[in-house]
């Protein structure tokens, strides 16, 4: 039976404006944009100057949102199909909670503030869609995806299509403009050059930028460059030759805001942050080996729309989980993790997870989180072997892994914390800060991870595979081969206690 199309709206409150997208979702993952609208609002200028959304900007935002509420009523879109998100400006605003509450009271919109790493995920979705099959090099060679907004820069690095790292940097066009507002164009260029040099050094430690072959830039500044210097590849994407982009950046660098408006035929809101954004793209492009700049005509609004349309598409979900795993592995390499041991523990952990689904009741998302924790459980060894579970918790809780919001990262960090040593106590603040359901997940995941880690006690992968036999009061782990498993038996004696407390089964290694 064919699914009836439904209308949805995505409304984004950004640093420089409020933008709306109305679309129709139909079939399995199908969608098309029906209408767009936008209004400039200088939200970021307030927040990045004072830390607060001013009363004037507050009232202006509410007025725009009320108008959009009436606009959506004309489309007959149900409240549950209106998705309102906010990005970097509201992320850092001190009065963000008051703003969110007031928006709900005045307009009925339920506003979600998107983390930087979630922006990366949504942008990846949108870029993946826009590039389609027209850029096979994106999946085969090293790539870099950049989006520069008013208050932040979102960066993704991919090695042969696999996610290496994802970062949300506090470097946006408004912040750059403020920092260099009293200098000439040359002063602004030097300021940017120094900042980007530091950023590119950090990025090159994760993926040598000289070997990046596909340079993808998104956002309003990128689209303006594409209109003026690019050629169309498909309806959602343009390309600009490397030297053409660099020439365009050099040409506009000395423009005033008024000259940008006049010569490029753009609004004041677009012209105000154009030059800083284009210069950041130029400086990073020059660090890469890319022959052209790829500009997808998409934003996180399209990314969220794709997310809504795809729903629980299993192939897309599995692709994302593989990208999360790739990002976690690269984080481990950064801290010189024992990857052979970590991968093997993760494999054994997944075998336990899959065999005991009825006992633990966790789903596919939790499986991915447990796999991530297993891959990073010894990352704290980089600091010190003694107490490395505590060091690992700190590293992971303060890192960025593509596709993992802060809440899930906190759970994974706690699982790493309890993969060895004593179980949680009443003095463990980070554990107690979790919701009750999250604490239960930590206990379940940590108990499985402790058993899997014990099965590779000597870091020598003696046990290649396991099969699980469930009995009335025990779980028997059968292994193949006739190896000496003395260390593994000792490991289980030390580490299987939490599993027995959580699930009520004794673990026996046969």
C-alpha positions in Angstrom: 0.0 0.0 0.0 1.4 3.4 -1.0 2.2 5.8 1.8 0.3 9.0 1.7 2.7 12.0 1.2 3.0 14.4 4.2 4.1 17.9 4.5 6.9 18.8 6.9 8.7 22.0 7.8 12.3 22.6 9.0 13.0 25.9 10.6 16.6 26.9 11.5 17.5 29.7 13.9 21.1 30.6 12.9 23.6 33.3 13.8 22.6 35.6 11.0 19.0 34.7 10.2 16.0 32.4 10.5 15.4 30.2 7.6 12.5 27.9 6.7 12.1 24.9 4.4 8.8 23.3 3.5 8.9 19.9 1.9 6.8 16.9 1.0 7.9 13.4 2.1 6.6 10.5 0.2 7.3 6.8 -0.3 10.4 5.3 1.2 12.9 8.1 1.7 11.5 10.3 -1.1 11.1 14.0 -0.7 11.0 17.3 -2.5 11.2 20.9 -1.4 8.0 22.9 -1.9 8.9 26.3 -0.5 11.7 28.3 1.2 11.7 31.5 3.2 14.2 33.4 5.3 14.7 36.6 7.4 18.0 38.1 8.5 18.3 38.4 12.3 21.6 39.6 13.9 21.4 37.0 16.7 25.1 36.1 16.6 26.3 39.7 16.7 24.6 40.0 20.2 25.7 36.7 21.6 29.3 36.7 20.4 29.7 40.3 21.7 28.0 40.1 25.1 27.1 36.4 25.6 23.4 37.2 25.7 20.5 37.5 23.2 19.5 41.1 23.6 15.9 42.2 24.2 15.8 43.7 20.7 17.0 40.5 18.9 14.7 38.5 21.2 11.7 40.5 20.1 12.8 40.4 16.4 13.1 36.6 16.5 9.7 36.2 18.1 8.2 38.4 15.4 9.8 36.4 12.6 8.7 33.1 14.2 5.1 34.3 14.6 5.1 35.2 10.9 6.4 31.8 10.0 3.8 30.2 12.2 1.1 31.9 10.1 2.9 30.9 7.0 3.0 27.2 8.0 -0.7 27.4 9.0 -1.4 28.2 5.3 0.3 24.9 4.4 -1.7 23.0 6.9 1.3 21.5 8.5 0.7 19.7 11.8 2.7 20.8 14.9 4.4 17.4 15.1 5.7 17.9 11.5 7.3 21.2 12.3 11.0 20.8 13.3 12.7 23.9 14.8 16.4 23.8 15.5 19.0 26.4 16.6 22.8 26.4 16.0 25.9 28.0 17.4 24.5 31.4 18.6 22.0 29.9 20.9 24.3 27.1 21.9 26.5 29.6 23.7 23.9 32.2 24.7 23.7 32.5 28.5 19.9 33.1 28.3 19.3 30.2 25.9 16.9 28.4 28.3 14.8 31.5 28.7 14.8 32.0 24.9 13.7 28.4 24.3 10.9 28.7 26.8 9.7 32.0 25.5 9.6 30.7 21.9 7.4 27.8 23.1 5.1 30.1 25.0 4.7 32.7 22.3 4.7 30.6 19.2 4.1 26.9 20.2 7.4 25.9 18.5 9.4 23.4 20.4 13.0 24.4 19.8 15.9 22.0 19.9 19.4 23.3 20.1 21.7 21.3 17.9 25.2 20.4 19.1 28.1 21.1 16.8 28.8 17.4 16.2 25.1 16.9 15.3 25.5 19.7 12.8 28.3 17.7 11.3 26.1 14.6 11.0 23.3 16.6 9.3 25.7 18.3 6.9 27.2 15.0 6.0 23.8 13.7 5.1 23.1 16.7 3.0 26.5 16.6 1.2 26.1 12.9 0.6 22.8 13.6 -1.1 24.0 16.5 -3.2 27.2 14.9 -4.5 25.2 11.7 -5.5 27.3 9.6 -8.0 28.9 12.6 -9.7 32.0 12.6 -7.5 33.3 9.1 -7.2 36.6 10.5 -5.9 34.8 11.6 -2.7 34.4 8.0 -1.8 37.7 6.7 -3.1 40.2 9.4 -2.0 40.7 11.7 0.9 38.1 14.4 1.4 37.4 17.4 3.5 34.0 19.0 4.2 33.7 22.5 5.6 30.9 24.7 6.6 31.6 28.2 8.0 28.7 29.8 9.8 28.5 33.0 11.8 29.7 31.5 15.1 31.3 28.1 14.2 33.1 26.1 11.6 32.1 22.5 11.1 34.9 20.3 9.7 34.9 16.7 8.6 37.8 14.7 7.4 37.4 11.4 5.4 40.0 8.9 4.4 38.8 7.0 1.3 35.2 7.6 2.3 35.6 6.7 6.0 35.3 9.3 8.7 38.6 10.2 10.3 37.5 13.1 12.4 34.7 15.6 12.9 35.1 19.0 14.7 33.1 22.0 15.5 35.4 24.9 16.0 34.5 28.3 17.6 35.6 30.1 14.4 32.8 31.9 12.5 32.5 34.9 10.3 31.0 37.1 13.0 33.8 36.2 15.5 36.4 36.7 12.8 34.9 40.1 11.9 34.9 41.2 15.5 38.5 40.1 16.2 39.9 41.9 13.1 37.4 44.8 12.7 39.9 47.6 13.5 42.5 46.4 10.9 42.9 46.7 7.2 42.2 43.9 4.7 45.9 42.9 5.0 45.6 42.8 8.8 42.5 40.7 8.6 44.3 38.3 6.2 47.3 37.9 8.6 44.9 37.3 11.5 43.1 34.6 9.6 46.3 33.1 8.3 47.7 32.7 11.9 44.4 31.1 13.1 44.0 28.8 10.2 47.7 27.7 10.4 47.0 26.5 13.9 43.8 24.7 12.8 45.4 23.1 9.8 48.3 21.8 11.9 45.8 20.1 14.2 43.9 18.7 11.3 47.0 17.4 9.5 47.9 15.4 12.6 44.7 13.4 11.9 44.8 13.4 8.1 47.6 14.9 6.0 45.8 17.8 4.3 48.2 17.7 1.4 46.6 14.4 0.3 43.0 15.7 0.4 41.7 15.4 -3.1 38.0 16.5 -2.7 37.5 19.9 -1.0 33.8 20.4 -0.2 32.5 23.7 1.2 28.9 24.5 2.2 27.0 27.5 3.5 25.8 30.9 2.1 29.4 32.2 1.5 30.2 29.1 -0.5 27.1 29.4 -2.6 27.9 33.0 -3.4 31.3 32.0 -4.6 29.8 29.2 -6.7 27.3 31.6 -8.4 30.1 34.0 -9.3 32.9 31.5 -10.2 31.5 28.0 -10.5 29.8 25.7 -13.1 26.8 23.4 -12.4 27.4 19.7 -12.1 23.8 18.8 -11.0 20.8 20.7 -9.7 22.3 20.5 -6.2 26.0 21.1 -6.8 28.5 23.3 -8.5 32.3 23.2 -8.8 35.0 25.9 -8.9 38.5 25.2 -10.2 41.1 25.7 -7.5 42.9 28.7 -9.1 39.6 30.3 -10.0 38.4 30.1 -6.4 41.8 31.5 -5.1 41.5 34.4 -7.6 37.9 35.1 -6.5 39.1 35.3 -2.9 41.9 37.7 -3.8 39.6 39.9 -5.8 37.0 40.4 -3.1 39.4 40.6 -0.2 39.7 44.4 -0.5 36.0 45.0 -1.1 34.0 46.9 1.5 30.6 45.5 2.6 28.9 48.0 0.3 31.1 46.9 -2.7 30.2 43.2 -2.0 26.5 44.1 -2.1 26.9 46.1 -5.3 29.3 44.0 -7.3 28.0 40.5 -6.3 24.3 41.5 -6.0 23.8 40.2 -2.5 22.1 41.4 0.7 23.8 43.2 3.5 23.3 40.1 5.8 25.2 38.0 3.2 27.8 40.6 2.4 28.8 41.3 6.1 30.5 38.0 6.7 31.4 37.0 3.2 35.1 38.0 3.0 36.1 36.3 6.3 34.3 33.1 5.2 35.8 33.0 1.7 39.3 33.7 3.1 39.0 30.8 5.6 38.1 28.5 2.7 41.0 29.8 0.6 43.6 29.3 3.3 42.4 25.8 4.0 42.1 25.0 0.3 45.8 26.0 -0.1 46.8 23.4 2.4 45.2 20.6 0.4 46.0 18.9 -2.9 42.4 19.4 -4.3 42.1 20.5 -7.9 38.7 22.0 -7.5 36.2 23.2 -4.9 32.9 21.4 -4.7 29.9 23.4 -3.5 26.7 21.5 -2.6 23.6 23.7 -2.6 22.5 22.2 0.7 22.5 23.0 4.4 21.7 21.2 7.7 18.0 21.9 6.9 18.2 19.5 4.0 20.2 17.2 6.2 17.4 17.1 8.8 14.8 16.7 6.0 16.7 13.7 4.6 16.9 12.3 8.2 13.2 12.6 8.5 12.5 11.1 5.1 14.9 8.2 5.5 13.5 7.3 9.0 14.9 4.0 10.0 16.4 3.1 6.6 18.7 0.2 7.7 21.3 0.7 5.0 21.7 4.4 5.8 21.8 3.6 9.5 24.5 1.0 9.1 26.6 3.4 7.0 26.4 5.9 9.8 27.4 3.3 12.4 30.4 2.4 10.3 31.4 6.1 10.1 31.1 6.4 13.9 33.3 3.3 14.3 35.8 4.8 11.8 35.9 8.1 13.8 36.4 6.2 17.1 39.2 4.1 15.6 41.0 7.3 14.5 40.6 8.8 17.9 42.3 5.7 19.3 45.2 6.0 16.9 45.7 9.6 18.0 46.4 8.3 21.5 48.4 5.3 20.3 45.8 2.7 21.3 46.5 -1.0 21.0 44.2 -1.4 18.0 44.6 -5.1 17.6 43.5 -5.7 21.2 40.7 -3.1 21.0 39.3 -4.5 17.8 39.4 -8.1 19.2 37.7 -7.1 22.4 35.1 -5.3 20.4 34.5 -8.4 18.3 34.1 -10.6 21.4 31.9 -8.0 23.0 29.6 -8.0 20.0 29.3 -11.8 20.1 28.2 -11.5 23.7 25.8 -8.7 22.9 24.2 -10.6 20.1 23.9 -13.9 22.0 22.3 -12.3 25.1 19.8 -9.9 23.5 16.9 -11.4 25.5 18.8 -10.9 28.7 20.0 -7.3 28.2 17.2 -5.9 26.0 19.3 -3.3 24.3 18.9 -2.3 20.7 21.0 -1.5 17.6 22.0 2.0 18.8 23.2 0.7 22.1 25.2 -2.0 20.3 27.0 0.7 18.4 27.7 2.6 21.6 29.1 -0.6 23.3 31.3 -1.3 20.2 32.6 2.3 20.4 33.4 1.9 24.1 35.2 -1.4 23.4 37.3 0.1 20.7 38.4 2.9 23.1 38.4 1.1 26.5 42.2 1.3 26.8 42.7 4.8 25.4 43.7 6.1 28.8 46.9 4.0 28.7 48.3 7.0 26.7 48.4 8.9 29.9 49.2 6.2 32.4 48.6 2.5 32.8 47.6 2.8 36.4 44.0 4.0 36.6 43.8 4.1 32.8 40.0 3.7 33.0 39.8 7.1 34.6 42.1 8.7 32.1 40.1 7.0 29.3 36.9 8.4 30.7 38.3 11.9 30.6 39.7 11.6 27.1 36.5 10.3 25.6 34.2 12.7 27.5 36.2 15.6 26.2 36.6 14.4 22.6 34.5 14.6 19.5 33.3 11.4 17.7 31.3 11.8 14.5 27.6 11.1 15.0 27.7 10.9 18.8 25.9 13.6 20.7 27.1 14.7 24.2 24.6 12.5 26.0 25.8 9.3 24.3 29.4 10.2 24.6 28.9 10.6 28.4 27.5 7.1 28.5 30.4 5.6 26.5 32.9 7.5 28.8 31.3 6.0 31.8 31.3 2.5 30.3 35.1 2.9 29.8 35.4 4.1 33.4 33.9 0.9 34.7 35.5 -1.6 32.3 37.9 -2.4 35.1 38.1 -1.7 38.8 35.3 -1.2 41.2 31.6 -0.8 40.2 30.0 2.7 40.5 29.7 4.1 44.0 27.7 6.9 45.6 30.6 9.3 45.2 31.0 8.9 41.4 29.6 12.2 40.3 29.9 11.6 36.5 27.9 8.4 36.9 25.3 9.9 39.2 24.8 12.8 36.8 23.3 10.4 34.2 19.6 9.7 34.0 18.4 6.5 35.7 17.9 4.7 32.4 21.4 5.8 31.3 23.0 4.4 34.5 21.4 1.1 33.8 22.8 1.1 30.3 26.2 1.8 31.7 26.0 -1.2 34.0 24.8 -3.5 31.3 27.4 -2.4 28.8 30.3 -2.3 31.3 29.5 -5.8 32.5 29.7 -7.2 28.9 32.8 -5.2 28.2 34.6 -6.5 31.3 33.9 -10.1 30.3 35.1 -9.5 26.7 38.2 -7.7 28.0 39.0 -10.6 30.3 38.9 -12.9 27.3 41.9 -11.1 25.9 43.7 -10.6 29.2 47.2 -11.1 27.6 46.5 -8.9 24.5 47.4 -11.9 22.4 44.1 -12.8 20.9 44.3 -16.4 22.1 40.6 -16.8 21.9 39.6 -16.2 18.3 35.9 -16.7 18.6 33.3 -17.6 21.2 29.9 -19.3 21.2 27.5 -18.7 24.1 25.4 -21.4 25.8 22.8 -20.2 28.3 22.0 -22.4 31.2 19.7 -21.9 34.2 22.3 -20.2 36.4 25.3 -19.7 34.1 26.5 -18.5 30.8 29.0 -20.9 29.3 31.5 -19.5 26.8 32.8 -22.1 24.4 36.1 -21.5 22.5 37.8 -23.2 19.5 41.3 -24.7 19.6 43.4 -26.1 22.5 45.3 -23.0 23.6 46.5 -22.2 27.0 43.8 -20.0 28.5 45.2 -19.6 32.0 45.3 -15.8 31.8 41.8 -15.7 30.5 40.5 -17.8 33.3 42.2 -15.5 35.8 40.8 -12.5 34.0 37.3 -13.8 34.2 37.6 -14.4 37.9 38.6 -10.8 38.3 36.1 -9.2 36.0 32.9 -11.3 35.8 31.5 -10.1 39.1 29.6 -7.2 37.6 28.1 -9.4 34.9 26.8 -11.7 37.6 25.4 -8.8 39.6 23.6 -7.3 36.6 22.3 -10.4 34.9 22.4 -13.0 37.6 24.5 -15.5 35.6 27.8 -16.9 36.5 30.3 -16.8 33.5 32.1 -20.1 32.8 34.9 -20.4 30.2 35.1 -23.9 28.7 
